[in-house]
Amino acid sequence: MSTPLKIDFVSDISCPWCIIGLQALEQALAQLGSEVSAQIHLQPYELNPTMPAEGQDIKEHIAEKYGSSPEQIESIHTTIRERGAELGFDFASGERRIYNTFDAHRLLHWAEQEGKQLALKHALFKAYFTDLKNPSDRATLADLAQRVGLDRLRAEEVLASGQYAAEVRELEQLWITRGVSSVPTIIFNEQYAVSGGQPVDVFVGAIRQIIAA
């Protein structure tokens, strides 16, 4: 008999550890099979809510925000690419910029109502990290919505109208008040939290402990 499991996955589009964590979580759930019946709810979090439309070079951004040297940045990127490859995700090695992700979160909020949130999230991660596209560009966002089976005209309407802005802001603040200060943070059954892009076996072990509690 499957044990119901609610999973709130708090993350940002521009966070490489978030796609690593999501890939690992989904592979853990596949391993667990019929042991659990999981529902994943993707929750919004902006690492850079004040980022302007033109974005910023990622190496410049990391150096300014964290004080990292070029050698440290390259080492981090190498680790991320290796972890991604282990999980079947391709991080492109080309130049990348950090962009504002608020519109992407608004579109994801709508996509959950349409039953396409997880598919859109994966499409956004691939567009940004693999295809080096701009996830703040509304035409790109509409393309991705259409690609996962959402209505393009409705997606364009959502993006142009500013719909779901208040809802996303409210959810972002909710998770901050609940103590989320870094992503990914994965909350199971609204009680147990796991942080970071953990390996598959860590998620498997954590979920088994939670459903046994």
N, C-alpha and C positions, 0 to 999 in steps of 0.2 A: 504494500500500500504506500502510495507516494505521500510525503509530508509537504503540505503547502509552505512556500517560502516567498515572502515579499522581499524584493531587493531594490533599494534606492541607490542608484549609481550616480553620485555627484561628480560632475566632470566638466571640462572645457574642451572645445574643439581644438584649440592650439596647444594642448598638453600631450606630449608624446607618451608619457607614462599612463595617460588615460586610455589610449587605444591598446597599449600593452596590457593594462589591467583588465579591460573589457574582453580582449581576446582570451586571456588566461581564465577569466571567470566563466566565459561561455564554454571553453574546453573542459573546465572542471565540472560544469553542469552536465556536459555530454558524458563525461566519465561516470558521474553519479547515476545517470540514467533515470530509472523509475524510482530511485530512492527519494527524489524530491520533485515537486511540481512548482517550478519557479516562475515568478512574474517580475520582470525587470522594468523599473520605472527610471528613466533617465532624467536627472535633475540638473538644473542650470547652475553654473558657477563661472564667473569671469575672472581670469587671472589678470587681465589688463583692461578694466572697464573704461579707462580714459584714453585708450589708444586711438589716435586720430585715423581718419579714413585711409590715408596713404600708407599707414603701417610703419614698421621700422625693421631694418635689417636685424635678423635674429642674433647674429654674433654681437653686434653693437648693443642690442637690447640686453642680452645675458651679461655682457661685461658691465653695463651700467647698473643693472638691477642686483646682480650678485657679486660683482667685483671679480669675476672669473677671468683668468688669462686665456689667450688663444689656445695654448696647449691644453688647458683644462677643458675648454669648450669642445675641442676636437676629441678629447678622450670621452667626454660625456656622449657626444654624437656617435662615436664608435660603439659604445656600450648599448645605446638605444637601438642602433641598426642591428646589432647582434641579437639583442633580446627580441626585437621585432621579427627577425628572420626565423628564430626558433619557434615562434608562434604563427608563422605563415603570413606576416605582414611586412610589406616592403616600404622602408623609409628611403626616399630618394636622397642622393648625396649632393644634389644641386643647391644653389643659393636659395634661401627662403627668407620670407619676411613674417613678422608677427602682425596680425590684423585684429581689428575689433570684431568680436564674435556675437554681439547682442542680437543682430538680425537672425543669425543661425539658430540661436536659442529660441527666438520667437517662432521660427518655422518648426522647430522640433516640438514645441508646445502644441502647436496645431496638429502636427503629424501624429502625436499620441492619440488624439481624438479620432483620427482616421485609421488607427491600427498600423501605422507605418513608421513609428518613431525609431525603433531599433535599426530598421533598414536605412533610414535617412541618416542616422548617426554614423553608421559604417560608411555610407557614401561620402559624408562630409570629411571623415578622417582620411579616406583614400584620396579625395580631391585635394586636401591640403598637404598631407605628408608624402603621398606617392606621386601625385600629378602636379604638385606645386602650384595649385590654383588658389585664388583669393576667396576665402570663405565669407568675406564681407561684401563681395560683389553680388548684387541682387539678381543679375542675369544668370550668374553661375549657380546661385541658390535655387532659382526657378528650374534650371536645367536638371539639377540633382533631384529636386522634388519630382519632376516628371519621370526621371529615370527609375525611381523606386515605385512608381505607380500612383503618385499623387496627381491631382488635377493642377496642371500648370497655371491656368488662368486664376484659380483660387489661390495658389501660392503667390502669384504676382500681386493679387489683391491684398493678401495678408501683409506682404512686405511693404507695399506702397502705403497702406493705411496706418501702419503702426499698431495693428491689432496684437493683442496678447503682451504688450509691453508691461502693463501694470501687473499682470499675472506672473510674468517672469521675474520682475523686480521683487515681488512679494516672496516668491519661492527662493530667490537668491538670499534674501534677508533672513528667511526662515532657517535655512541651513547654516548660515553664519551664526545666528543666535543659538543654534544647537551645537555649536562648537567646531564646525567644519572650517578649517583654515588652510587646508591644502588639498589638492586633488591628484588622483582620484581618492574619494572616500566612499566606501561601500557599506551601506547600513542594511543589516539583515533583520527582518521582522521588527523594525523600528526600535531595536534594542542593542544589537551588537554591531560594532564597526570594525572594518579592516581598511587600513590606509595603504596607498601606494600601488605600484604595478607589481603585485606579488606573483610568484611562480604558481603554476597550475596546482601543484601538490599542496601548497599553503592554503589555497581556496578550498580544495577538497577536504582537507583536515578541518578547517574552520567551519565549513558547512556541516560536516558530520557531527562536530561537537555541538553546534547550535541546534540541530534537529533532535539530538539526543538529550538536550537539557530539559 
